């Protein structure tokens, strides 16, 4: 499932800098996550970087964007196909 940024966002920019998929951008005084680019940092770490770094817990799973592990993995591979291989440990 993609993540989203709630209205609790304080626009500190920490999440934008941490996103390996460049899925986070600023829109009218709040940051947003593009669900087409969010992979929950699959293949990068054990948890989403945005949620780990957010000082106000504004990065949350987006209930409108449910994706299976297979879908997230396919998206991660597509986004990073030229950079490196994405691996997931079982």
C-alpha positions as CSV (number, residue, x, y, z in Angstrom):
1,X,0.0,0.0,0.0
2,X,1.3,3.4,-0.8
3,X,1.8,6.0,1.9
4,X,0.2,9.4,2.2
5,X,1.0,12.5,4.2
6,X,-1.7,13.7,6.5
7,X,-2.7,17.3,7.4
8,X,-0.4,17.0,10.4
9,X,2.5,17.7,8.1
10,X,4.7,20.6,9.2
11,X,6.5,21.0,5.8
12,X,9.9,20.2,7.3
13,X,11.1,18.6,4.0
14,X,12.7,15.6,5.8
15,X,10.5,13.1,4.0
16,X,11.2,14.5,0.6
17,X,15.0,14.2,1.0
18,X,14.7,10.6,2.3
19,X,12.4,9.2,-0.5
20,X,14.5,6.9,-2.8
21,X,11.7,7.0,-5.4
22,X,11.3,10.8,-5.6
23,X,7.6,10.2,-4.8
24,X,7.3,13.2,-2.4
25,X,6.7,16.8,-3.5
26,X,5.3,20.0,-2.0
27,X,1.8,21.0,-3.0
28,X,0.3,24.2,-1.6
29,X,1.8,24.3,1.9
30,X,1.8,20.5,2.4
31,X,3.9,17.6,1.1
32,X,2.2,14.8,-0.9
33,X,3.2,11.3,-2.0
34,X,2.6,10.1,-5.5
35,X,1.1,6.6,-5.1
36,X,2.4,5.6,-8.5
37,X,6.0,6.1,-7.2
38,X,5.6,4.9,-3.6
39,X,6.9,1.4,-3.0
40,X,7.0,1.6,0.9
41,X,10.8,1.7,0.3
42,X,10.6,-2.0,-0.7
43,X,14.1,-3.2,-1.4
44,X,15.6,-0.1,0.3
45,X,15.0,-0.9,3.9
46,X,12.6,-2.7,6.3
47,X,10.2,0.2,6.6
48,X,9.2,3.3,4.7
49,X,11.8,6.1,5.0
50,X,9.2,8.8,5.2
51,X,7.4,7.3,8.2
52,X,10.7,6.7,9.9
53,X,12.0,10.2,9.5
54,X,8.7,12.2,10.0
55,X,8.9,14.1,13.3
56,X,5.1,14.5,13.6
57,X,4.0,11.0,12.4
58,X,2.3,12.5,9.3
59,X,3.3,9.7,6.9
60,X,0.7,7.0,7.1
61,X,-0.4,4.0,5.0
62,X,-2.9,5.3,2.4
63,X,-6.2,3.3,2.8
64,X,-7.1,4.3,-0.8
65,X,-4.1,2.6,-2.3
66,X,-3.9,-1.1,-1.3
67,X,-1.2,-3.0,-3.2
68,X,0.1,-6.6,-2.8
69,X,3.7,-7.3,-2.1
70,X,4.0,-8.5,-5.7
71,X,2.6,-5.2,-7.0
72,X,5.0,-3.2,-4.9
73,X,7.9,-5.3,-6.0
74,X,7.0,-4.9,-9.6
75,X,6.7,-1.1,-9.2
76,X,10.1,-1.0,-7.4
77,X,11.7,-3.0,-10.1
78,X,10.2,-0.7,-12.8
79,X,11.3,2.5,-11.0
80,X,14.9,1.2,-10.4
81,X,15.4,-1.1,-13.3
82,X,18.4,0.9,-14.6
83,X,19.9,1.5,-11.2
84,X,20.1,-1.8,-9.5
85,X,18.3,-5.1,-8.8
86,X,15.6,-4.9,-6.1
87,X,15.6,-7.9,-3.7
88,X,13.1,-8.8,-1.0
89,X,13.9,-11.2,1.7
90,X,11.2,-13.7,2.7
